[in-house]
């Protein structure tokens, strides 16, 4: 298992990689320069709260795809684009779960990676204690987590997120082979 951008969230059974040597990762590396591992090295890659900080998401996703074994999984957690925490100074990208459908291979033939979304989970993460809103948030979380359709999540993002902001979501995707075209 590889834990990229681990920061202070190290995983004991994983290779922990981060750009900051002061958090004492197993490997110090800049994700914008690529991952210093051979192709097909890991069964699982964890990217927790890191993609928001990187400029070239497609490059990083291609690197994750490269170091994963065939059928391997990537677990990505991101701050939801509608939540106030997504506007932190060091966040340069904003994500919704639908953004990860880009990597399913049907939207662009120029991508160097292909994943199938296995699941999407959400957390409400309210910072206030107004019981009716908190209760409504729990209901929305249950509704969204029970839905298999990413369109439901998109409707939430467009219509409800500013009233009941979900703090983060987790997307689990499985590596699939690239379809090659022969000319």
C-alpha positions as CSV (number, residue, x, y, z in Angstrom):
1,X,0.0,0.0,0.0
2,X,1.2,3.5,-0.8
3,X,0.0,6.6,1.1
4,X,0.8,9.7,-1.0
5,X,0.8,13.1,0.6
6,X,0.7,11.5,4.0
7,X,1.5,14.6,6.1
8,X,0.7,13.6,9.7
9,X,-1.7,10.9,8.6
10,X,0.7,8.0,8.3
11,X,-0.5,4.4,7.8
12,X,1.6,1.8,9.6
13,X,1.3,-0.9,7.0
14,X,2.0,1.5,4.0
15,X,4.8,3.2,2.3
16,X,4.2,6.8,3.3
17,X,5.3,9.5,0.8
18,X,5.3,13.3,1.3
19,X,7.2,16.3,0.1
20,X,7.7,17.6,3.7
21,X,10.7,15.8,5.2
22,X,9.8,17.1,8.7
23,X,6.7,14.8,8.9
24,X,9.2,11.9,8.5
25,X,7.7,10.0,5.6
26,X,9.2,6.8,4.4
27,X,9.9,8.5,1.0
28,X,10.4,12.2,0.4
29,X,9.0,13.1,-3.1
30,X,7.2,15.8,-5.0
31,X,4.1,14.4,-6.5
32,X,4.3,17.0,-9.3
33,X,7.5,15.3,-10.4
34,X,6.1,11.8,-10.4
35,X,6.2,8.8,-8.1
36,X,9.7,7.1,-7.6
37,X,8.3,3.6,-7.9
38,X,8.3,0.9,-10.7
39,X,5.1,0.2,-12.7
40,X,2.6,-2.1,-10.9
41,X,4.2,-1.9,-7.5
42,X,1.2,-1.4,-5.2
43,X,-2.2,-3.1,-4.7
44,X,-3.7,0.1,-3.1
45,X,-2.9,3.8,-3.2
46,X,-4.3,6.2,-0.6
47,X,-4.6,9.9,-1.5
48,X,-6.2,11.6,1.5
49,X,-6.8,15.3,1.2
50,X,-3.9,15.9,-1.2
51,X,-5.3,16.4,-4.7
52,X,-6.7,19.8,-3.8
53,X,-3.1,21.0,-3.3
54,X,-1.8,19.9,-6.7
55,X,-1.9,21.7,-10.0
56,X,-1.8,18.8,-12.5
57,X,-4.3,16.3,-11.3
58,X,-4.3,14.3,-14.6
59,X,-0.5,13.8,-14.3
60,X,-0.8,12.6,-10.6
61,X,-3.8,10.3,-11.5
62,X,-1.7,8.9,-14.4
63,X,1.2,8.3,-11.9
64,X,-1.2,6.6,-9.5
65,X,-2.5,4.4,-12.3
66,X,1.1,3.5,-13.3
67,X,2.3,2.3,-9.9
68,X,-0.9,0.3,-9.2
69,X,-1.1,-3.3,-10.1
70,X,-3.8,-4.4,-12.5
71,X,-7.1,-4.4,-10.6
72,X,-5.5,-2.3,-7.8
73,X,-7.6,0.3,-6.0
74,X,-7.1,4.0,-5.3
75,X,-8.8,5.6,-2.3
76,X,-9.2,9.3,-2.7
77,X,-10.6,11.7,-0.1
78,X,-11.3,15.4,-1.0
79,X,-12.9,18.3,0.6
80,X,-16.3,18.8,-1.1
81,X,-16.2,21.8,-3.5
82,X,-19.2,23.5,-1.7
83,X,-17.8,23.4,1.8
84,X,-16.1,26.4,3.4
85,X,-13.0,24.3,4.1
86,X,-12.5,24.0,0.3
87,X,-11.5,27.6,0.2
88,X,-8.4,27.3,2.3
89,X,-5.4,29.3,1.1
90,X,-3.4,26.2,0.0
91,X,-6.3,24.6,-2.0
92,X,-5.8,25.3,-5.7
93,X,-8.3,22.8,-7.0
94,X,-12.0,22.1,-6.1
95,X,-13.6,18.6,-6.5
96,X,-17.0,17.0,-6.6
97,X,-17.3,13.2,-6.9
98,X,-18.5,13.7,-10.5
99,X,-15.1,15.1,-11.4
100,X,-13.7,11.6,-11.1
101,X,-15.9,10.2,-13.9
102,X,-13.3,11.9,-16.1
103,X,-11.1,8.9,-15.6
104,X,-13.6,6.2,-16.7
105,X,-12.1,6.3,-20.2
106,X,-15.3,7.4,-22.0
107,X,-14.7,11.1,-22.0
108,X,-11.2,11.6,-23.4
109,X,-8.8,9.4,-25.4
110,X,-5.8,11.6,-24.4
111,X,-5.8,10.5,-20.7
112,X,-3.0,8.1,-19.7
113,X,-5.1,6.3,-17.1
114,X,-8.5,4.6,-16.7
115,X,-10.4,3.8,-13.5
116,X,-13.8,2.5,-12.7
117,X,-15.6,4.1,-9.7
118,X,-16.4,1.4,-7.1
119,X,-18.0,3.6,-4.5
120,X,-18.5,7.1,-3.2
121,X,-19.0,8.0,0.4
122,X,-19.8,11.4,2.1
123,X,-19.4,12.9,5.5
124,X,-21.4,15.9,6.8
125,X,-18.7,17.5,9.0
126,X,-20.7,20.4,10.4
127,X,-18.9,23.0,12.4
128,X,-22.1,24.3,14.0
129,X,-24.4,22.7,16.5
130,X,-27.9,23.7,15.3
131,X,-29.8,20.4,15.9
132,X,-32.3,20.7,13.0
133,X,-29.6,21.3,10.5
134,X,-27.4,18.7,12.0
135,X,-30.2,16.2,11.8
136,X,-31.0,17.2,8.2
137,X,-27.3,16.7,7.4
138,X,-27.3,13.2,8.8
139,X,-30.4,12.4,6.7
140,X,-28.7,13.8,3.6
141,X,-25.5,11.8,4.3
142,X,-27.5,8.6,4.6
143,X,-29.4,9.4,1.4
144,X,-26.3,10.2,-0.6
145,X,-24.4,7.2,0.7
146,X,-27.2,4.9,-0.2
147,X,-27.4,6.2,-3.7
148,X,-25.5,4.3,-6.4
149,X,-25.9,7.1,-8.9
150,X,-23.4,9.9,-9.1
151,X,-26.1,12.2,-10.6
152,X,-27.8,12.3,-7.2
153,X,-24.6,13.6,-5.7
154,X,-24.4,16.2,-8.5
155,X,-28.0,17.4,-7.8
156,X,-27.0,17.8,-4.1
157,X,-24.0,19.8,-5.1
158,X,-26.1,22.2,-7.2
159,X,-29.1,22.7,-5.0
160,X,-28.4,21.7,-1.4
161,X,-24.7,22.1,-0.7
162,X,-24.9,25.8,0.3
163,X,-27.5,24.9,3.0
164,X,-26.1,21.6,4.2
165,X,-22.5,21.4,3.3
166,X,-20.9,18.0,3.2
167,X,-17.3,18.4,4.4
168,X,-15.6,15.6,2.4
169,X,-16.2,12.6,0.2
170,X,-14.2,9.5,-0.5
171,X,-14.0,7.9,-3.9
172,X,-12.7,4.4,-4.4
173,X,-11.7,3.5,-7.9
174,X,-10.3,0.4,-9.5
175,X,-7.5,0.4,-12.1
176,X,-8.6,-0.8,-15.6
177,X,-6.6,-1.4,-18.7
178,X,-6.3,1.4,-21.2
179,X,-8.1,0.7,-24.5
180,X,-5.6,1.1,-27.3
181,X,-6.6,2.1,-30.8
182,X,-4.7,0.5,-33.7
183,X,-4.3,2.5,-36.8
